[in-house]
Amino acid sequence: MARAMLEYTKTVLKKVSFDTKLFCKELKKAISNLLPEEIEELKLWIQQFVTDKPELQESLIYLKA
């Protein structure tokens, strides 16, 4: 069940990646809902996902906290 939430979060983030504010909002929501180990996996995924999307680089600040 928990794994499904992480996969759902990735799907949502991919779909909203056209809008930086919406992406950051969904990322903050995901961080508050996921388990600590899922957050670590999400961090790795986000870092890879935003490498070719400079407009989403600012979302990395939410992963530092």
N, CA, C and O atoms as CSV, one atom per row, in Angstrom:
chain,resi,resn,atom,element,x,y,z
A,1,MET,N,N,0.829,-1.209,0.000
A,1,MET,CA,C,0.000,0.000,0.000
A,1,MET,C,C,0.863,1.259,0.000
A,1,MET,O,O,0.633,2.184,-0.779
A,2,ALA,N,N,1.861,1.279,0.888
A,2,ALA,CA,C,2.718,2.460,0.982
A,2,ALA,C,C,3.466,2.681,-0.327
A,2,ALA,O,O,3.641,3.822,-0.753
A,3,ARG,N,N,3.903,1.618,-0.959
A,3,ARG,CA,C,4.622,1.709,-2.232
A,3,ARG,C,C,3.733,2.364,-3.284
A,3,ARG,O,O,4.211,3.138,-4.113
A,4,ALA,N,N,2.461,2.058,-3.248
A,4,ALA,CA,C,1.520,2.631,-4.206
A,4,ALA,C,C,1.445,4.151,-4.058
A,4,ALA,O,O,1.306,4.868,-5.048
A,5,MET,N,N,1.537,4.632,-2.835
A,5,MET,CA,C,1.483,6.074,-2.596
A,5,MET,C,C,2.690,6.773,-3.215
A,5,MET,O,O,2.559,7.858,-3.782
A,6,LEU,N,N,3.850,6.162,-3.110
A,6,LEU,CA,C,5.051,6.735,-3.711
A,6,LEU,C,C,4.920,6.779,-5.233
A,6,LEU,O,O,5.259,7.784,-5.859
A,7,GLU,N,N,4.440,5.715,-5.814
A,7,GLU,CA,C,4.267,5.668,-7.273
A,7,GLU,C,C,3.215,6.682,-7.720
A,7,GLU,O,O,3.377,7.338,-8.749
A,8,TYR,N,N,2.147,6.808,-6.950
A,8,TYR,CA,C,1.110,7.798,-7.253
A,8,TYR,C,C,1.694,9.210,-7.193
A,8,TYR,O,O,1.395,10.046,-8.046
A,9,THR,N,N,2.518,9.471,-6.195
A,9,THR,CA,C,3.158,10.779,-6.041
A,9,THR,C,C,4.024,11.101,-7.253
A,9,THR,O,O,3.989,12.218,-7.768
A,10,LYS,N,N,4.795,10.127,-7.702
A,10,LYS,CA,C,5.640,10.335,-8.886
A,10,LYS,C,C,4.789,10.657,-10.104
A,10,LYS,O,O,5.135,11.532,-10.897
A,11,THR,N,N,3.688,9.957,-10.248
A,11,THR,CA,C,2.788,10.195,-11.381
A,11,THR,C,C,2.230,11.611,-11.340
A,11,THR,O,O,2.208,12.309,-12.355
A,12,VAL,N,N,1.785,12.026,-10.176
A,12,VAL,CA,C,1.228,13.374,-10.018
A,12,VAL,C,C,2.298,14.423,-10.334
A,12,VAL,O,O,2.029,15.386,-11.053
A,13,LEU,N,N,3.510,14.237,-9.798
A,13,LEU,CA,C,4.580,15.202,-10.033
A,13,LEU,C,C,4.942,15.294,-11.513
A,13,LEU,O,O,5.227,16.382,-12.015
A,14,LYS,N,N,4.932,14.176,-12.203
A,14,LYS,CA,C,5.196,14.204,-13.650
A,14,LYS,C,C,4.127,15.017,-14.376
A,14,LYS,O,O,4.435,15.802,-15.273
A,15,LYS,N,N,2.874,14.823,-13.984
A,15,LYS,CA,C,1.762,15.491,-14.664
A,15,LYS,C,C,1.717,16.991,-14.403
A,15,LYS,O,O,1.237,17.749,-15.247
A,16,VAL,N,N,2.212,17.432,-13.247
A,16,VAL,CA,C,2.161,18.866,-12.930
A,16,VAL,C,C,3.497,19.561,-13.178
A,16,VAL,O,O,3.658,20.727,-12.819
A,17,SER,N,N,4.442,18.874,-13.776
A,17,SER,CA,C,5.781,19.443,-13.962
A,17,SER,C,C,5.803,20.620,-14.933
A,17,SER,O,O,6.827,21.293,-15.052
A,18,PHE,N,N,4.705,20.881,-15.625
A,18,PHE,CA,C,4.626,22.040,-16.519
A,18,PHE,C,C,4.518,23.352,-15.743
A,18,PHE,O,O,4.784,24.420,-16.295
A,19,ASP,N,N,4.128,23.280,-14.465
A,19,ASP,CA,C,3.908,24.469,-13.644
A,19,ASP,C,C,4.757,24.362,-12.368
A,19,ASP,O,O,4.526,23.493,-11.528
A,20,THR,N,N,5.730,25.249,-12.242
A,20,THR,CA,C,6.665,25.188,-11.117
A,20,THR,C,C,5.953,25.320,-9.774
A,20,THR,O,O,6.252,24.567,-8.847
A,21,LYS,N,N,5.024,26.255,-9.650
A,21,LYS,CA,C,4.335,26.459,-8.366
A,21,LYS,C,C,3.504,25.238,-7.982
A,21,LYS,O,O,3.502,24.814,-6.826
A,22,LEU,N,N,2.811,24.688,-8.950
A,22,LEU,CA,C,1.996,23.506,-8.692
A,22,LEU,C,C,2.885,22.307,-8.343
A,22,LEU,O,O,2.541,21.513,-7.468
A,23,PHE,N,N,4.006,22.179,-9.016
A,23,PHE,CA,C,4.957,21.103,-8.730
A,23,PHE,C,C,5.449,21.201,-7.291
A,23,PHE,O,O,5.478,20.204,-6.569
A,24,CYS,N,N,5.833,22.399,-6.880
A,24,CYS,CA,C,6.322,22.602,-5.506
A,24,CYS,C,C,5.229,22.321,-4.481
A,24,CYS,O,O,5.491,21.737,-3.429
A,25,LYS,N,N,4.011,22.734,-4.788
A,25,LYS,CA,C,2.885,22.497,-3.883
A,25,LYS,C,C,2.653,21.000,-3.705
A,25,LYS,O,O,2.478,20.524,-2.584
A,26,GLU,N,N,2.651,20.262,-4.806
A,26,GLU,CA,C,2.441,18.813,-4.742
A,26,GLU,C,C,3.613,18.118,-4.049
A,26,GLU,O,O,3.420,17.126,-3.345
A,27,LEU,N,N,4.810,18.629,-4.244
A,27,LEU,CA,C,5.978,18.060,-3.589
A,27,LEU,C,C,5.888,18.239,-2.074
A,27,LEU,O,O,6.170,17.307,-1.320
A,28,LYS,N,N,5.499,19.424,-1.631
A,28,LYS,CA,C,5.338,19.666,-0.194
A,28,LYS,C,C,4.273,18.744,0.398
A,28,LYS,O,O,4.444,18.206,1.492
A,29,LYS,N,N,3.186,18.571,-0.327
A,29,LYS,CA,C,2.115,17.693,0.135
A,29,LYS,C,C,2.620,16.246,0.230
A,29,LYS,O,O,2.313,15.537,1.189
A,30,ALA,N,N,3.380,15.827,-0.754
A,30,ALA,CA,C,3.913,14.462,-0.757
A,30,ALA,C,C,4.850,14.236,0.413
A,30,ALA,O,O,4.795,13.190,1.060
A,31,ILE,N,N,5.708,15.201,0.693
A,31,ILE,CA,C,6.658,15.065,1.796
A,31,ILE,C,C,5.930,14.912,3.125
A,31,ILE,O,O,6.392,14.188,4.007
A,32,SER,N,N,4.809,15.580,3.270
A,32,SER,CA,C,4.062,15.472,4.527
A,32,SER,C,C,3.291,14.160,4.641
A,32,SER,O,O,2.916,13.763,5.744
A,33,ASN,N,N,3.047,13.477,3.514
A,33,ASN,CA,C,2.240,12.258,3.535
A,33,ASN,C,C,3.032,10.961,3.453
A,33,ASN,O,O,2.523,9.906,3.830
A,34,LEU,N,N,4.270,11.021,2.967
A,34,LEU,CA,C,5.045,9.804,2.762
A,34,LEU,C,C,5.842,9.417,4.006
A,34,LEU,O,O,6.101,10.244,4.879
A,35,LEU,N,N,6.216,8.167,4.065
A,35,LEU,CA,C,7.068,7.660,5.138
A,35,LEU,C,C,8.506,8.122,4.910
A,35,LEU,O,O,8.881,8.420,3.776
A,36,PRO,N,N,9.311,8.184,5.962
A,36,PRO,CA,C,10.694,8.678,5.814
A,36,PRO,C,C,11.515,7.949,4.739
A,36,PRO,O,O,12.246,8.589,3.983
A,37,GLU,N,N,11.399,6.627,4.669
A,37,GLU,CA,C,12.171,5.907,3.644
A,37,GLU,C,C,11.650,6.190,2.239
A,37,GLU,O,O,12.416,6.162,1.276
A,38,GLU,N,N,10.360,6.459,2.118
A,38,GLU,CA,C,9.795,6.821,0.816
A,38,GLU,C,C,10.260,8.219,0.404
A,38,GLU,O,O,10.490,8.482,-0.776
A,39,ILE,N,N,10.394,9.097,1.374
A,39,ILE,CA,C,10.880,10.447,1.087
A,39,ILE,C,C,12.299,10.386,0.552
A,39,ILE,O,O,12.647,11.120,-0.372
A,40,GLU,N,N,13.120,9.520,1.122
A,40,GLU,CA,C,14.498,9.371,0.639
A,40,GLU,C,C,14.513,8.885,-0.807
A,40,GLU,O,O,15.301,9.368,-1.621
A,41,GLU,N,N,13.651,7.942,-1.121
A,41,GLU,CA,C,13.559,7.443,-2.498
A,41,GLU,C,C,13.023,8.532,-3.427
A,41,GLU,O,O,13.472,8.663,-4.566
A,42,LEU,N,N,12.067,9.306,-2.936
A,42,LEU,CA,C,11.525,10.403,-3.732
A,42,LEU,C,C,12.588,11.458,-4.006
A,42,LEU,O,O,12.636,12.017,-5.102
A,43,LYS,N,N,13.438,11.735,-3.028
A,43,LYS,CA,C,14.526,12.697,-3.216
A,43,LYS,C,C,15.418,12.288,-4.372
A,43,LYS,O,O,15.757,13.107,-5.226
A,44,LEU,N,N,15.796,11.021,-4.397
A,44,LEU,CA,C,16.644,10.528,-5.481
A,44,LEU,C,C,15.937,10.670,-6.834
A,44,LEU,O,O,16.544,11.084,-7.822
A,45,TRP,N,N,14.672,10.328,-6.862
A,45,TRP,CA,C,13.898,10.423,-8.098
A,45,TRP,C,C,13.778,11.875,-8.559
A,45,TRP,O,O,13.945,12.161,-9.745
A,46,ILE,N,N,13.489,12.796,-7.633
A,46,ILE,CA,C,13.343,14.225,-7.966
A,46,ILE,C,C,14.651,14.771,-8.520
A,46,ILE,O,O,14.651,15.490,-9.519
A,47,GLN,N,N,15.754,14.438,-7.883
A,47,GLN,CA,C,17.046,14.949,-8.347
A,47,GLN,C,C,17.312,14.520,-9.783
A,47,GLN,O,O,17.833,15.301,-10.580
A,48,GLN,N,N,16.965,13.310,-10.108
A,48,GLN,CA,C,17.143,12.836,-11.482
A,48,GLN,C,C,16.127,13.500,-12.416
A,48,GLN,O,O,16.470,13.887,-13.533
A,49,PHE,N,N,14.891,13.630,-11.964
A,49,PHE,CA,C,13.807,14.165,-12.793
A,49,PHE,C,C,14.046,15.614,-13.201
A,49,PHE,O,O,13.730,15.997,-14.327
A,50,VAL,N,N,14.599,16.424,-12.301
A,50,VAL,CA,C,14.748,17.857,-12.592
A,50,VAL,C,C,16.074,18.215,-13.273
A,50,VAL,O,O,16.314,19.389,-13.558
A,51,THR,N,N,16.924,17.244,-13.534
A,51,THR,CA,C,18.222,17.561,-14.139
A,51,THR,C,C,18.083,18.274,-15.471
A,51,THR,O,O,18.875,19.167,-15.771
A,52,ASP,N,N,17.108,17.909,-16.271
A,52,ASP,CA,C,16.915,18.559,-17.568
A,52,ASP,C,C,15.759,19.559,-17.560
A,52,ASP,O,O,15.290,19.985,-18.616
A,53,LYS,N,N,15.309,19.928,-16.366
A,53,LYS,CA,C,14.208,20.891,-16.218
A,53,LYS,C,C,14.644,22.002,-15.267
A,53,LYS,O,O,14.292,21.979,-14.088
A,54,PRO,N,N,15.402,22.967,-15.764
A,54,PRO,CA,C,15.952,24.008,-14.874
A,54,PRO,C,C,14.880,24.791,-14.117
A,54,PRO,O,O,15.143,25.292,-13.024
A,55,GLU,N,N,13.697,24.902,-14.672
A,55,GLU,CA,C,12.633,25.645,-13.996
A,55,GLU,C,C,12.160,24.948,-12.726
A,55,GLU,O,O,11.561,25.582,-11.857
A,56,LEU,N,N,12.425,23.647,-12.610
A,56,LEU,CA,C,12.009,22.893,-11.420
A,56,LEU,C,C,13.122,22.745,-10.390
A,56,LEU,O,O,12.912,22.144,-9.336
A,57,GLN,N,N,14.285,23.279,-10.676
A,57,GLN,CA,C,15.422,23.164,-9.763
A,57,GLN,C,C,15.111,23.754,-8.392
A,57,GLN,O,O,15.617,23.270,-7.380
A,58,GLU,N,N,14.287,24.790,-8.353
A,58,GLU,CA,C,13.968,25.423,-7.066
A,58,GLU,C,C,13.221,24.477,-6.126
A,58,GLU,O,O,13.220,24.687,-4.913
A,59,SER,N,N,12.594,23.453,-6.665
A,59,SER,CA,C,11.865,22.512,-5.814
A,59,SER,C,C,12.805,21.694,-4.928
A,59,SER,O,O,12.361,21.092,-3.951
A,60,LEU,N,N,14.077,21.667,-5.253
A,60,LEU,CA,C,15.050,20.900,-4.465
A,60,LEU,C,C,15.204,21.452,-3.049
A,60,LEU,O,O,15.652,20.735,-2.154
A,61,ILE,N,N,14.840,22.717,-2.837
A,61,ILE,CA,C,14.954,23.270,-1.488
A,61,ILE,C,C,14.018,22.579,-0.501
A,61,ILE,O,O,14.307,22.529,0.695
A,62,TYR,N,N,12.903,22.047,-0.991
A,62,TYR,CA,C,11.959,21.351,-0.113
A,62,TYR,C,C,12.496,19.995,0.329
A,62,TYR,O,O,12.024,19.427,1.314
A,63,LEU,N,N,13.472,19.482,-0.391
A,63,LEU,CA,C,14.044,18.182,-0.057
A,63,LEU,C,C,15.172,18.299,0.953
A,63,LEU,O,O,15.593,17.294,1.527
A,64,LYS,N,N,15.664,19.502,1.179
A,64,LYS,CA,C,16.770,19.700,2.114
A,64,LYS,C,C,16.317,19.656,3.560
A,64,LYS,O,O,17.094,19.305,4.447
A,65,ALA,N,N,15.076,20.008,3.800
A,65,ALA,CA,C,14.554,20.097,5.171
A,65,ALA,C,C,14.376,18.741,5.817
A,65,ALA,O,O,13.946,18.656,6.968
